[in-house]
């Protein structure tokens, strides 16, 4: 799976949890989930669960702590997929 496909899948997951005042166009590689996309911590947990299902991986608490931006999330997904 190439990077663009992973990015688009992640973007599709994240857009479901965006508040009404944040556009899907606001999702970029550098977007911070909490400060820029206004995703609350409960929704961040939902995003993690959806990522686990979509990519068939398991994320640990330490991974969740490191997942600040869309780029961070992609890096963690890559590492987990490589470790499979």
Secondary structure, DSSP 8 states (H G I E B T S, - for coil): --HHHHHHHHHHHHHTT--TTS-GGG--TT-BTTTTT---HHHHHHHHHHHHHHHT----HHHHHH--BHHHHHHHHHHHHHH-
